[in-house]
Amino acid sequence: MNNKTDRQPMKRVLMLAAENGLLPGAKVGGMADVIRDLPGALYPLNVCVDVAMPSYGFLHLETASVKIATITLAFYGEPYWVDLYQASHPQFPELNLYLFDHPLFEDGGNVYSPSSGDRPFADDANKFALFCAAVAEGLVTSVLSTPDCLHLHDWHCGVMAFLRACSPYHQRLQSIPVVMSIHNLAIQGTRPLTQEHSSLQAWFPTLYPLLEPDKLKCITDPQYPNCFNPMRCAIVFSDRVHLVSPSYANEVLLPSNHDKGFYGGEGLENDLALKQAHKGVFGILNGCEYPFSTEKKRKVSVKKNVETGGSDALNILLDSAEQAIQTWLADHAYVRSVDQIALLTLNRLRRSCCGSVEPSLILTSVGRLTEQKMRIMCYRDASGVSTLAKLLSQLQSTTPKGVFILLGSGDEKIEAQLTKLASKFNNLLFINGFDLPLSQALYDHGSLFIMPSSFEPCGISQMLAMRSGQPCLVHGVGGLKDTVTDGEDGFVFTGEDLSEQADQLLNRFNQLQEMMMTAKWQQICDSASQKRFSWQRSAQQYVDLLYQF
């Protein structure tokens, strides 16, 4: 009879990450979902995952954490004192959460600090360099127990790989295998090597002169040889590199061509290809939590949609959007123009759906407003008309009662472009921010989710929409290619360059509109809701491919 006492000793993994969706206020992107969900999926597979991250000045105050040590280390050539707090995972008491606290990590309750154009990543690079140095010091001095594996996530942890490989003081860390997970290769955290307050030499002034030429060559940026690239450093000095979807793992082996709309290795493709040649690169798709019953069907059936015109779903969404905007308004002395436009659009939509029996189409989108997510939508043709403007015109022509509800924030230029379009098109409701209840309402009640990312390491939004039975129209790259099957549980477009990608998006949308409100459409909705990307399956691949040393 098997029981817990019959198990092999639990393997312990120490993850270093910038985000964790388990903690309120510690989520910005998809990495946070991984750090939240993966430890629980690995625990039944005999792997205990402890997570180390900065406290950002507030996380240790909002968790049931206990101060266990003050770590003293050299940083900027001076002694720095970093407080270490420990909390237990709420579901698995054997799993630890380590929160590192220092004034350098604080930025008004934010995870990341804004970057200026002439000093990108400067403040964040300082904070994560100190964080990595504190973790390394904790391991070297046995304040932290030595794990069976170190698992680093994105560029924020590159300094840990650097110290392990290049610092004589941290030499004992070389006995610990290191796995590096890349969630977004496009963001690399590059900083100068020298002559800057946020530079490798400034952080470690006694170590920098000792660097051997071959080690220095491994940590410099391929395009800017006078700069330190923490993403590259982590790739080169890790034992295994993990990408968050199989297709993305293949794409990053090729050079990027931004003019053609292709995002690949972003300058690091040679390092990844060399790692791949030594069988050290793995693509494992992120998972998704499924709290619903597998029998759950799409809430709005074809029959009900025809009878009500989707007005039930639209009213739910409008109520949720209104509540979100109202909450944001309470935090500001002045009403932003984008919020005022959204409120006017909300009122107009309420009037238009009253008593209507005409079927409606609710397009939805949730995500960060970045070039990655919005380049195809913002692309302008020779006459200066954007893809999104064409989509809205097409929607107005084919479905006058249709509406596109877009929830997101990010790049100010993209926000400004969307605000102008929302003032021009009555069928665009742009809600500038993020609200969790509203995002879930959009997943639950939308007709079609739009996700035309230029590249997508994995993506979670399409999984959440599919989980709720909402088909997705996606660009066939990375994790989108691995999760959405064209014509079966969603719709996919491609294109050899940016212009063709924009055209194909519009063409595919035009084609699928003919299928809406049919039995085939309902079948696609059902197929989307039944598709599963389980963390259990992904976790088993972690054990088999990443943690076998």
N, C-alpha and C positions, 0 to 999 in steps of 0.2 A: 504494500500500500504506500503510495507516494504522499508525503506531506512536506511541510516547509522544512522540517529537520532533515529530510532526505535530499534536499537540493544541494547542488554544487554551491560553493561560496559565491555570494553575490558579487558581480563585477561592479566596481565603482567608477563612474565617469564624472569628471568635473567639467561642466560647460561654462564658458565665459561668453557673455552676451550683453548687448546694450539695452535690450528690451525684454519684457516678460508680460504677456497678456494675463497672467495670473494675478497681477497686482494692479489696482486702479491707478491710472495715470502713467503706467509704464509701457503702454502700447502706442506705437506710431505706425508700423507697417506689419507685413506678413511674418517677419521674424518673430514677433511677439506671440503670434498664434502657435508657432512651432515650439518655442520655449515653454509655452503654457501646456501644450497637449502631449508633446513627445515623452516627457518623463513618466507620465502615467501609463503610456502605451508600452514603454520599455520595462516597467517594473515587473509585470507578469513573466517577462522573458529573462528574469534573473539579473537585470541591470538596474542598479541604483544610480540615479542622476542627481547630482548636486549642482546647483546653479549659482554662479557668482556674477554680480553686476554692481554698478555704482548705485548708491541710494538717491542721488540727485538732490540731497538735502531734505527729502520728505518721506521716502519709502520706508525707512526704518522707523519712522514715527507713526506710520499708518498700518503697520503689521505687528503681530505679537512677537517681536524680535527682542533678543537679549544681547547686550554688548558682551563679547567674549574676549576681545583683545584690542590693544592699540599697537599697530604695526609701525615700526620706525624704519625708514629707508632713506637712501640718498636719491634726491631728485633736484634738478637744477643745481647740482653741486652742493646742496644744503640738506640738513636733516628735515624730513617731512614726517608728520604723524597722521596716520590714517586709522580711523576707528572701524572695527569689524563687528558687525552684528550678525546674529544667526537666528533664523526662524525655521519652523518645520513646515513642510508641505501640508496643506489642510486635509488632504485625503490619504497621504502616505507619510506617516510620521518619520519613517526611516530616511526620507529624502530631505536634504537641507537646502535652505536658501541663504546664501551669504551676501550681505549688503555692506558695501564699502563706503564710508562717509568721510568727506573732506570738503572744506569750503570751495575748492576748485571745481567740484562736481556740481555745484548749485547754479541754477539759472532760472530762478523764479518758478519752479515746479515743472520745467520743461526737460525732456530727455535730451534733445539736441539744441545747440545754440545756433542762432542765425549766422551765416557766413557773409562777410563782405566780399565784394568782387575782386579786390586785390589781395585778399588773404583767405582763400577758401579753406574751410575745415580748421582754421587756426585754433579756435577755442575748444572745439571738440577733440582735436588731436592732442591738445594738452591734457584734457581730462581723461581721455582713454589711455594715454601713455602712462599717466600716474596710476590709473586703475590697474593696468597690466603689471606695472612694476610692484604694486602693493600685493597683488595675487602671487607673483613670483617670489617676493620676499616671504609671504606667508607659507609658501610651500618649502622654500629652502630652510626656513627656521622651524618647520614642523608645527607652526600655528595651525595650518591646514594639513589634514592627513593626505598622504601621497596617494593619488588616484591610480587606477589601472590604465586610465586614458584621459588625456586632455582634449576637449572638443571646443574649438574656437569657431566663432560665428562672425563672419564679415570682417571688414578692415579694422574695425574698432579693437580687435584682438591681435593685430599684427605685431605690436610691440612685445607681446608675450612670446611669439615665435622668434622674434629677434633676440631677446634676452636668452632664451633657451639655447639658441644656436651660436651666439656670438659672445656672450659674457662669461668669462672664466668663473666669476663668483656664482653664477647660476648653472654651473656645469652639471650638477646632479639632476637637473631637470631633463637632461638628454636621455635618461633612462626611462622616461615616461613617453609612450607613443602619443602622437598628436594627429588629430583629425581636424581638417578645416572645412567648414560648410560655407558656401558662397550663396547668398540670397540675392545679391544684385551686384554683378561684376562692374557695372558702369560707375559705381560710387566707390572710389579707391582710397580716399583720405590722404592724397599726396601732399607732402610738406617739404620745405627745403631741408637739405642735409645740414647746412651751417648758416651762420650769420643772420639768424632770426630767433626771436623769443620762442616761437613755436617751431622748433627744429630738433632733429635727432641730437646734434651736438649740444644744444642748450639743455635738453633733458638729461643727457648722460655725458657730461663734459670729461670725465675721467676715462670712460669706456671708449668714446669715439676715437681718440688717437690710437687706440690699440687694435682697431679693426684691420684685419688682413685684407689685401686687395681683392681676393676671390670672394670674401664675404661681402665686402662693400659692393662688388659688382652684382651680387644677388639681391640687394635691397634697393637699388636705385631704380628710378622710373625709366622705362625704355625710351620714352620721348623726351624726358627732361633729366639728363644724367646728373644734374646737381640737386636732385630731389630724392627724398626717401618715400618709397611707395609701400605702405604697410600691407596692402592687399597682396602685392607681389611677394613681399617678404613672407607672409603666411603661406602662400601657395608653395614657394620654393622650399621652405624649411619644414613643412608638414609632411607626415608620412603618407597620408591619404587625403585627397581632396574630393569633396562631395558637392555636387550641384543639385538643386532642388527639383529637377525633373529630368528625365532621360533625354528629351529633345534639346533642352537647354545645354546639357552636358556635351552634346554634339556640336551645337552652334558655336560655343565658346572656343572651339578648336580652330575656328576659321577667323580670318581678319575681318574687322568691321568695315562696312562701306556705308557711311551715313548718307552720302549723296544718293545712294540707291535705296536707302531705307532699311539697310541690313545692319543689325547690331550683333556682333559676335564676341571675339575675345578682348575687345577694347584695349589692344596693345599688349595683352598678356597671353595671347594665343600660343606663342612659342614655349612659354613656361608650362602651360597646360598640356601642350602636345608632348613635351618631354616627360612630364609626369604620367601622361597617358601611356607613353611608350614603355614605362616601367609598371604598367598596370596599377596606377595609383589614382585614377579619376573615375568617379562613380556618379551616375545619375539616379537618384531615388526621389520619386514624387512625394511631395508633402501630402499629408492626410487631411481629413476633415471630420469634425465631430458630427454625429447623427443622433440628436436627442429625440427625433420623431420616430414613430412606428414605421416600419418598412411598408406597411399597408396604406400609409397616408397618401391620399390623392390630391391633385390640384384643387384648391379651394373653390375656384370659379370654373365650372364645367362649361363646355361649349353651349349647352342648352341654356344655362343660366346667363351666360354672356349675351346670347342673342336676345333673351327676354328683357334683360335689364340694361343692356348697353354698357356693361362694366361699371355702372354708376356706383354700385356698392363698393367696389374696390377703389374707385377714384376718390370717393368721399372719405374712406379710411385713410388714404394717402394724404389727402388735403388736410385732414384733421391733424395727422402726425407732423406734417410739414409746418403747419401753423404753430403747433406747440413748440417745435424746435426753434423756429425763428423768434417766437415770443420769449423763450428762455435766453437766447442770445441778446435780445434787445435789453433785457434787464441788467446785463453786464456792461452796457455802454451808455454814455451820456447822450450820444447822438445816433440817429438812425442812418445807417449806411444806405447809399443809393441802391446797392444790390439787394438789400433786404426790402426796401420799399417797393422795388420792381417786383420782387417775388410775392409780396403781399397783394399787390394789385393783380398779378396773374392768378393768385389763389382765388380772389373774389370773382374774377372773370370766369374761371373754370367752374366755380360753384354755380354761377348763374347759367352757364351753358349746359350743365348736366341735369338741371332740375327738370324732371318730367320727361327726359329723353328716353326713347327706346331704341335709338340707333346704336349698333355695336360700336364700341370705342376701342382704341388701341393705346396701351400705356407702355411706351418705351422707357426703360430705366437705365441708370448708370450710377455706380458708386465707386469712388476711388480718389486717389491723390491726383491733383491737376499738375502733372509734370510732362515734360517732353516725351518721356517714355509712353505715357498713357494717352496723350492727346495730340501727338504730332500729326497723325493721319487725319484726325478730325479737324485740326486747325490748318491743314495744308490748303493753300490757295492756288487755284488754277491760273492760267494766263490772264484771265479777265479779273482776277482778284477776289473770286468767290470761294469761300471755304467749303470743305466737305460737309461740315455740320450745317451750314446755311443751305446747301443743296438738299441734305437729308430732311431738314425741316420744311423746305418748299415741297419736296416730294410727299412728305407726310400730309401736309395741308391739302395737296391736290387729291390724293387717294383716300385719305381718311380725315375729313374736316373736323371730326370730333376727337381725333387722336391728339396725344400730348407726349412730349419727351420730358421726363423729370430727371434732372441731373443733380446729384449730391456730391460735393467735393470742395476741396480747398488746396492751395499750393502756390504755384508760380503766379506772381502778381500780374504778369502780362497775359497769361491765359485767363485768369479771373476777369481781367478787364475786357478781353475779347468776348467771353461768354456773357458778361453783363450787357454789353452792347447788343449782342444777338437776342438776349432775353427781352430787351426793350423794343426790339424790332419785330420779333416773331411771337405771336400770341400763343403758339403751341409749345413754347419752351419755358419750363419752370426750372430756373437755375437757383439752387439753394446752396449758398456759399458757406460751407462749414462741414462739420461731421456730427451726426447724432445717431447713436446706436439704435434706439427704437425706430427711428425713421428709416435707417438702412435696412433693418429687418422687415419693415412694412413694405419697402420697395422690392425686396426679394420675394416676399409672400404674395404680393398683389399685382406686380408688373406683368405685362404680356410678353415682353421680349427684352432681355438684358443685352446692352451693347458694350463690348469690351474690345476695342480695336487697337490694343497696345502694339507699339512698334517692336518691342521685345517683351517677353514675360517669363522670368525665371521659373515661376510656378503659377502664381495667382491663386487667390482664395475667393475673390468675389464671384467668379464663375461657378465655383463649387457650391457656394452658399445659395446662389440663384437656382442652380440645378436641384439642390437639396429641397427647395421649396416648389419644384415643378415648373420653374420658369426657364424656357429655352434661352440660349445665348447665341448672339451673333458675334464671332470672335475672329481675330487675325490668326492664321494658322502658324503660330510660332511658339516655341518653348512649351511651357506647361499648358497653354491654351490648346495647342495641337494634341497634347497627351490626354486631355480631359474631355474635349468636345468632338463628337463624331458627326460630320456633316450629313444632314438629312435623317439622322437616327435619333439623336437626343439634343440637337442644336444645329447651328449653321456656321460654316467656316468660309472665309475669303482669303485669298493670297494676292500676290502681285510681285513682279520682278523689280519694281522701283516704287517710289513714293506716289507718283502720279497714278500708276496702275493699281496700287493698293487702294487709293481713294476711289477710283472708278469701280473696282471690284466690290468694295463695301456697298456702294450705292446700288450696283447691279444685283448683288445677292439680296439686299433688302427688298428690292422691287420684286424679285422672284418669289421670296418667301411670303410676301403679302397675299399672293394668290392662294396660299395654303391655309391662311388663317380662317378660323371659324369652321374648319372642316374636321372630319373624324381623324384624318391624318395628323392635323395639328394637335388634337387631343392625345394622340398616340405618342407624338414627340414630347409633349408635356409629361406624360406618364413615364416615358423612358428616361427623361432627365431626372425625375424624382426618384427613380429606382436605381440609378447609377450610384455606385459606392466607391469612394476613395478612402479606405479605412486606414487609420493610423496603425492598427494592428498589423496589417500587411507591410506597411512601410517600416514599422519598427523591427520586424523580423529581418528585413533587408539591412537595416542598420547593424544588427547583431551579426549577420552572416558576412557582410561586405566591409564594414567599417571598424568593427570592434574585435576582430579576430587577429590578435597579435601573438 
